[in-house]
Every structure is written in C-alpha cells, then in structure tokens.
C-alpha cells in the first residue's frame, strides 16, 4: 500500500538527489544516470511512495503545462522566481512555459494566447492590463505575483510597506539622515509603488519633509550607475540613497565608488530584495530581505490546487513577510537583523 503522506521532496532527500530527478524517474521521462535511477527506485520501493494527487490531476489535464509571465528576464530576481515556480511545478509533472512581454503594446494578446496552451498562469504584477487579467482568469486559473489582482483574481506578494518604512525610519532617526532620495520608478510596478509610498509615509511619521518625486529609473544595475552620476556629482549631494531594489543599489554603489566617494561615510546606499551578491560586495549592502522563491512557489501551489480541486481555489491575497537586514552600507555593523514585517 502506497504512503500518500510521503512527499517527493522527502523521497529526494532519502535518495540524495534533486526533486527533478525523482520526478523524471517516477514519470519515466528525461535523462537520469543508472546510479541515480537505482537510488530513487530503492527509496520509492522501501517507503511505498506514490505521486501525489496534484501531479495526477495535472497529468490528466489539457496540457500538463503552467505559464509564467514576466516583463523581462534581466537580473537575479527573475531567476529566483523561476526556480521557486519550478520547485512546485516539476514534482507535479508540469512543464513551465515562460513568456517575456518586454511591455510591448501587444502584451495582453500574447498572454491570452498563452492561456490557450497551458492549464494555469502566474503573471508578474503590472505586466498586462487588468482587463486582460480578468479575461485570462475566465480561461484558466490565474495568480498575480508581486502585485494585486483585480476582482477575484488571487495574488501572492511580499510586504513592501512594513520593512521599507522601517528602513527609512532607521536612516532618518538612528543615522539622522534627513536628506534622502528614492531611486526607482513607481509607474507600472506595484512593488515599487508600495515602496515609494512607504518611504514617503516614514518621512511624515517623524516630521521630515520627503522629496517631491523619486529618481525614476528602471530596475537594472546600469541604470543605478547612471542615477549615481546624476545624484552624486551635484553639490550638495544627498546623504542617503534608498533604492527600489538591490540591482539599482549595486549600480549606485559602483557609481559612488567610481567617483571616489566613501560608503557609508560620504553617502549611504540601501537596496531591497537581499540578492545573494548584496552580502558579498564591499561594503555589504543594507537591504530588505524578501522571500522571492517562496513568492513563486506559493503562486504555483495556488494554481495547482485550482487545477486539481477547483472547489478549493483561492480568491484572496497572500502576503509574505519581509525582513530588514542592516549592513555596512548604511553605517551599521555587518549582518544585523532589525526585525521583519508580519504577513
């Protein structure tokens, strides 16, 4: 009798292989070495593992595929999202189709066309119009990632406001930096819009006048370098630069160091995401840690449930907590955890 409580992850751990390898062996697909196949089969036989109901339901569906829609694929953020999404899709025997719209004028139509070829779609917030999202949700289960969905379309996002407000107040109060700028473009990005709003609210909460507008750049490192040229060549230059993500912050850091400025003595720089490189640069980057992989993994779980058990499909929002991480780029000792936001 099969052990329905044992998960594919536990079988992978017992066999000393990846989840994807267990999936390939149990499904009879893909290339697997004889040694790995033997270890997986022995673990399956010993523990009576049987694939879970989600995998069976998806395999019996129309396509056996899930869609993931991005505006683009540059940077480590999207790599983390893909890995998180695949961590749930692969064990359930679903292929993952990725569509990068690059915010083209026909993005809505591209995504609707994808909806005809997959069993469910996760869409990054701000990538397509709300009307297109609603139309897509009439075709297949849809989840918005890093944003909110219209109507009954569910979403999975991180708490942007709590930790960004905490970070901003830390700079304003603990470091007494009253001349801060925000680098990032709130237009078209729900995440950045929430971070900018929290940045403004934190200023007002301590009685400091915030800047009138952000320095609107895209979310890439090269644009952070250009922003540094704009911000740091002037006199007076800002005391601190609060960036909408780590990529921008790393670009600003490169630009600042290239101009001979000391960080944090001459200018403080902070980011958001806690990408792996944030702890490796010198000085290490103060940032907000968000569970990027878990955002996509949770979205995949919601879609898989909606495919296999429509009566259990979610129509609400899932908000995952974030955590402020203080490092040298704001003048704090390395790797202090200042606390997290609630979900």
N, C-alpha and C positions, 0 to 999 in steps of 0.2 A: 504494500500500500504506500502511495507516494506521500512525502512530507510536504504538505501545502504551505506550512509555516516557514520553511527554509527559503531564503531569498537567493537570487542569482549572485548578489554581492557576497553572501556567506559562502556559497559554493566556490566563487572565485578566490576568496581568502583561503579556504581549506585546500584548494588545489595549487595555490601560489601563482595564479595567473590573473589576467585582466578580466573585467566583466565582458568585454567584447569577445574575448577568446571563448568563454563559456557559452556565449550566445551563438558563436559560429559553430562550435561543436554540437550543441543541442539542436541547432537548426540544420546542420549538415551543409552549411554554406561557407565560402571563403577558404583561405589557405591557413592551415594550422599544422605545426610540426607534429610528428608522431609522438614525441615525448610529451608535449603539452596535451595532445588529444588523450593519451593514456591517463595522465593525471586528472583531467577533467572527468573522464568516464569513470574512473575509480571513485572520485568524490561523489558523483551522481549516484552510482550504484550503492555505495556504502551508506549514504544518507537518504536515499529514496527521493531525490529531488525531482519535482515536476514543474515545468514552466508555469508561471502564474496566469491568472485569468485575463489580465490585461493583454499579455502577449498573445494569447489565443484569440481574444476578441479582435485585436488589431489585425492579426494574420488573416482573419476571416472577413475583413472589411473590404472596401472598394479598391484601395490602392496599397495599403501597407506602408504608407509614407506620411511624414509630417513636414510642414513647411515652416521656415524661419525667415522672416523678412527684416532686412537691415537697410538703413540709408547708404551704408558703405561698409568696408571691411578693414579700414586702416586702424592700426593700433592694437594693443593687448586687450582692451576692454571687450572687443567683439570676439577675440579668440577665446576668452574666458566664458563668454556666453555660449558659444558653440559647444565647448567641452561640457558645460553644465547641461545643455539641452540633450546632447548625445548620451550623457550618463544615464538618462532615463529612457530615451528612445531606443537605443541599441538593445538593451536587455528585453525590451518588448517587441523586438523583431521589426522595428520600423526604420526605414531609411529616412534620412533627413535631406530635404531639398532646400537650398539656400538661395534667396533672391535678394540681390543688392539693387535698390532702385536708383541710387545716386540722386534722389529727389527730382527725378525727371518729371516732365509735365504729364507723362502717361503712366506714372507710378500706380495710380488707382487701378487702371486697366490691367497692368502687369500682375498685380496681386490677385485681382479677381480671376484672371486666367489661371494662376497657380492654384486657386481654390478648387478648380475643376479636376486637379490631378493629385490632390492629397486628401487625407482624412481629417486634418485639423491644421491650424496655422497660429503661430506666435508672431506678433508684429511689434517691433520697437515703437514706442510712443512717438508721435509726430511724423511718422514716415508716410502715412497716407491719410486721406481725409476721413472725418467721422462718418460721412455718408457711405464711403467705400467700406469702412469697417462694419457698419450695420448691414450692408448688402452681403459682405463676406460671411457674417455671422448667420445669415439665412441659409448659406450653403453648407458650411462646416463649422465645428467648434472653433472659436477664436479666443485667444488670450492676448491682451496688451502687456508688453514688458516695458518697465521703466516709464510708465505713464498711466493714465486712467482711460478706461473705455467708455464710450457713450452708451446710454441705455443700460441694458442688462449684460453688456459685454464685460466679462471679468478682467481683472488686471493683477499684475504682480509688480511691486515696486519697492524701492528702498526708502527709508525715512530720510529724505533730503533735508527737511527743515530743522529737525531737532539738533543734529550734530553740526550743521552749518551755523546755526545760531550760537551753539556752544563754542565753536571755533572762533567766531567773530568776537564774541564777548571776551574770550580768553585774550585775544590780541588787544582789544580796547581797554580792558580792565587790568589784567595781570601784567601785560607788557606796556601799557599806557601808550599805545599807538593810535592816535586819533586821526591819522591821515592814511586811510586805507583806500585801495581801489579794487574793483572786482573785474576780472578778465574772463570773458565768456559771453556767448550770445544766447539770451533767453528766448529769442524768437524761434519757434519751431521745435524747441526741445523742452518737454515738460520737466525733465530733471533740472536743467539749468534754470528754468523759470522759477522753480521752487527754491533753488539755492540762492538765487538773486533776491527773492522776496525775503528769505530768512536773514540774509546779510543786511538788508535794509531794516528789518524789524529789530535785529540785535542792536543796531546803532541807536534807534529810537528808544529802546528799552533802557539804555544807560545815558540818555540825554545828549548824544553826539549826533551832529548833522551828517547824514550819509552823502556820498557822491550822487550827483544828479542822474548819472547814467553809467552803465558798465562799459568797459572796453570790449566791443563786440567783435570777437574773432571766432573762427571755427575751433573744433576740439582737437587740433593736431599740434604736435610739438613745434613744427616750423612756424606756425602762427604765434606760438608763445615767444619764439625768438624775435619775431617782428614786433610783437607787443612790447617786449623789453626795450627794443630800440626806441620806440615811441615814448615809453614811460620814463626811462632812466636817463635819457640824455638831457632832460629838462632841468630847470632849477626854479623852485625846489622840486626834488623828486619825491614820490610817495614813500612813507615809512614802511608800508607793507603792501604786498600784492597777494590778494586772495583769488585763487584760480578755480575755475569751474571743474577742472579735472586734473589728474596728475600729468597728462601729456602736455597741457599748456604750461603747468608749473615747471616741468623739466625744461621746456623751451625758454621760459623766463629765467630760470636758473643759469642756463648756458649763456643767455644774452647778458645777464648781470656779471657773471664771472669773466666773460669776454671783454667787458668794459672796465675790468679791474676793480669791480666792487666786491666787498666782502659780505657774505651772507652767513649770519643774520646781522652783523654789526652795522652795515650800511643800509641794507634793505632786507626785510623779512619776506619770505615766499612760502605760500602754503598751497596744497592741492586738494584733490578729492578722488577717492577710489581705493587708495593703497595698493597700487600696482606693485608687483614684486621688485621692480627697479627702484621704487621710492625709498626703500630702506638701504639701498646699495650705493647711491650717489653720495657725494661729499660737498656740503653737509647733507645728511639724511633728511628726507622731506617730511615735514609735519603735514598731516593729511587726515581724511576721514575714510575709515575702512568700511566698505560696503560688500555684502556677500554676492558678488557678481555671478559666480557659478550657480549659487542656490536660486537666484532670480530665475534663470533659465530652466533649471531643473524643476522648480515648482511649477513653472508655466507648462512644461512638458507633462508633468503629473496631472495637472488640471485637464489638459487636452485628452490624455489617455483615458482618464476617468469618464470624460464626456463621450468619448467614442465607445467605450465598452459598457458603460452604465449611464445612459442619458438622464435617467431619473435622479442621479446624484450630481449632475453637472452644476458647477458653481456659477453664481451670477454676481458675486461680490468682489471686493478688493482685498488682496493680501499685501500687507505692509511689513517688510522685513527690517529688523533693527540695524542701525549703523553705529560706528564707534569712533570717537576722536582719538587719534594717535599723535602724541606730541614728540617731536624730534628736534634736531639741532637747527633746522632752517627757520624756526621761529625764536630760537634762543633758549629752548628748554633742553635739559639732558636727554639723551637718546632713549627712544622707545618707552615713553611714559604713556600709560593708558588713562585717559582723562574721564572715561565713562562712555556709556552707549545710550542710544535712544531706544525707546520702547516700541514694540510693534502694535 
